[in-house]
C-alpha cells in the first residue's frame, strides 16, 4: 500500500483562523538531549473538531470513536473557486468518510473566501450516514457561516477534520488514518492524517 501524508506541516508563521493562537516553538539544548516547548491551539494546523467544539456538554476529542477516523474514505475534488460547496451528487451511504479537495490545498495564507460546506451539503452528508467529513480549508463552513454546518455534523457525532493538504492525492477511494492527540476533555486536537492507496504498491 502506498501512503500519502495529507497533514500540513506545523510551523511558526503558518496560517491560523483569525483570533486563534499562532503556533510557537522553543527548543532548548540541555547538553545530552534537546527539549522543545510547544504553544498552539487545539485547532492549529490540520486538526480534528470534537462535538464539544460547538455543543456544550458533548463528547470531547478523546471520546471520538477510532472507527470514525480510521477506514475507507472518498476524496471528492470540488472544481471552481466558490466559497460554498453544495450537495455533491456522488456521495452515497457507502462513503462513510469523505474528504473535500478544493483549490485551497497548498494555500499557505488565510483567505476569507476559503471554501466550506453549505448547510444543505452538511445535512445531506449527515443523512447519508457519514462518520467523518474533512476539508483542506481552515474550516468546514464558509467564513460567513453561523455555525450551522458545525452543529449539523458534530451534533450527529460526525468527526470533522479541517485544514488538510490534499495536493498529493487525486479523487477516489483511499484508506484513511487520522490520529488526534488524546487530549482529555478538550474540544479538538492537531492530528496526523495519512491516506493509503491500496492499488499502488
C-alpha positions in Angstrom: 0.0 0.0 0.0 1.3 3.5 -0.9 0.8 6.1 1.8 0.3 9.9 1.3 0.7 12.4 4.2 -2.0 15.0 3.8 -1.2 16.8 7.0 0.0 20.4 6.9 3.4 20.8 8.5 3.1 22.5 11.8 5.4 25.6 11.9 5.7 29.0 13.3 4.1 31.6 11.0 1.6 29.2 9.5 -1.9 30.3 8.6 -4.4 30.3 11.5 -8.0 31.2 11.8 -8.4 34.8 12.8 -8.3 35.1 16.6 -6.6 31.7 17.1 -3.3 31.3 18.8 -0.3 31.2 16.4 2.0 28.1 16.9 5.2 28.9 18.7 8.1 26.6 19.5 11.1 26.9 21.7 13.9 24.4 21.6 16.5 24.1 24.4 19.8 22.3 24.2 20.4 20.5 27.5 23.7 19.1 26.6 22.8 15.4 26.4 19.5 16.0 24.7 17.2 18.5 23.1 13.8 19.5 24.6 11.1 21.6 22.9 8.2 23.6 24.3 5.1 23.9 22.1 2.4 26.6 22.3 -0.6 26.2 20.0 -4.3 26.0 19.8 -6.3 22.7 19.8 -7.3 23.8 16.3 -3.8 24.6 14.9 -2.8 23.2 11.5 -4.5 20.0 10.4 -6.9 19.2 13.2 -10.0 17.3 14.4 -13.0 19.1 15.8 -14.8 17.3 18.6 -18.6 17.7 19.2 -17.8 19.8 22.3 -16.2 22.4 20.0 -19.7 23.8 19.2 -22.1 21.8 21.5 -21.6 22.3 25.2 -21.5 19.1 27.2 -21.0 17.0 24.1 -18.2 14.5 23.5 -14.6 15.7 23.8 -11.9 14.8 21.3 -10.6 11.9 23.4 -14.1 10.3 23.1 -14.3 10.2 19.3 -14.6 6.6 18.3 -11.5 5.5 16.4 -13.6 3.8 13.7 -14.8 7.3 12.7 -11.3 8.3 11.9 -9.8 5.0 10.5 -11.1 3.2 7.5 -12.1 3.7 3.8 -12.7 7.2 2.7 -13.6 9.0 -0.5 -11.7 12.1 -1.8 -14.0 14.3 -3.8 -12.5 17.0 -5.9 -14.5 20.2 -6.0 -14.0 22.3 -9.2 -14.0 26.0 -9.4 -13.3 28.6 -6.7 -16.6 29.1 -5.0 -16.8 29.5 -1.2 -19.9 27.3 -0.6 -19.8 23.6 -1.5 -23.3 22.4 -2.4 -24.6 18.8 -2.0 -22.4 16.5 -4.0 -24.2 14.1 -6.2 -21.7 11.2 -5.8 -21.9 10.8 -2.1 -23.6 7.6 -1.0 -24.2 5.8 2.2 -21.1 3.7 1.3 -18.8 6.8 1.7 -18.7 7.0 5.5 -15.6 9.2 5.4 -15.5 12.0 2.9 -12.6 14.5 2.3 -13.2 17.5 0.1 -10.3 18.6 -2.1 -10.6 22.2 -3.3 -8.4 25.0 -4.7 -7.3 25.7 -1.1 -4.9 22.7 -0.9 -1.4 24.1 -0.9 -2.6 27.6 0.1 -0.4 28.9 2.9 -2.2 32.1 3.8 -5.6 32.7 5.4 -8.2 33.9 2.8 -11.7 34.8 3.9 -13.2 33.3 0.7 -11.9 29.8 1.5 -14.4 27.0 0.6 -16.7 25.4 3.1 -19.8 23.2 3.0 -23.3 24.7 2.6 -25.8 23.8 5.3 -27.6 21.7 2.7 -24.5 19.7 1.9 -23.8 19.1 5.6 -27.3 17.9 6.1 -27.1 15.5 3.1 -23.9 14.0 4.4 -25.3 13.5 7.8 -28.4 11.8 6.3 -26.1 9.6 4.3 -24.6 8.2 7.4 -21.2 9.9 7.3 -18.8 9.2 10.2 -16.1 11.7 9.2 -16.0 14.8 7.0 -12.8 16.6 6.1 -11.7 19.6 4.1 -8.5 21.3 3.0 -9.6 24.8 4.1 -9.4 26.3 7.5 -13.0 25.5 8.4 -15.7 23.1 7.4 -18.0 26.0 6.8 -17.5 29.3 5.0 -16.2 32.3 6.9 -19.7 33.9 6.8 -21.2 30.8 8.4 -23.1 30.9 11.7 -22.1 27.5 13.0 -25.0 25.6 11.4 -22.6 23.3 9.4 -20.6 22.5 12.5 -23.6 21.8 14.7 -25.3 19.7 12.0 -22.2 17.4 11.7 -20.9 17.5 15.3 -24.4 17.1 16.6 -24.6 13.7 14.8 -21.3 12.6 16.3 -19.6 13.1 12.9 -15.8 13.8 13.2 -14.7 16.9 11.4 -11.1 17.2 10.0 -10.0 20.7 8.9 -7.0 22.3 7.1 -5.8 19.2 5.3 -3.5 19.4 2.3 -4.8 17.1 -0.3 -2.4 18.2 -3.0 -0.6 14.7 -3.1 -3.8 12.8 -4.0 -6.5 12.8 -6.7 -10.1 12.0 -6.3 -11.0 8.4 -5.4 -11.2 5.9 -2.6 -8.4 5.5 0.0 -7.7 4.0 3.4 -7.6 6.8 6.0 -5.8 7.0 9.3 -6.4 10.3 11.3 -5.0 10.3 14.8 -5.6 13.3 17.1 -3.8 13.5 20.4 -5.7 12.0 23.3 -6.4 15.4 25.0 -8.8 14.6 27.8 -11.9 16.8 27.9 -10.8 19.1 25.1 -12.7 20.4 22.1 -10.2 19.4 19.4 -6.6 18.4 18.6 -4.0 18.7 16.0 -3.7 15.4 14.1 -1.7 13.4 11.6 -3.7 12.3 8.6 -2.4 9.6 6.2 -4.2 8.2 3.1 -3.3 4.8 1.8 -3.8 3.8 -1.8 -4.2 0.0 -1.9 -3.9 0.0 -5.7 -0.4 1.5 -5.7 2.4 -0.6 -4.3 
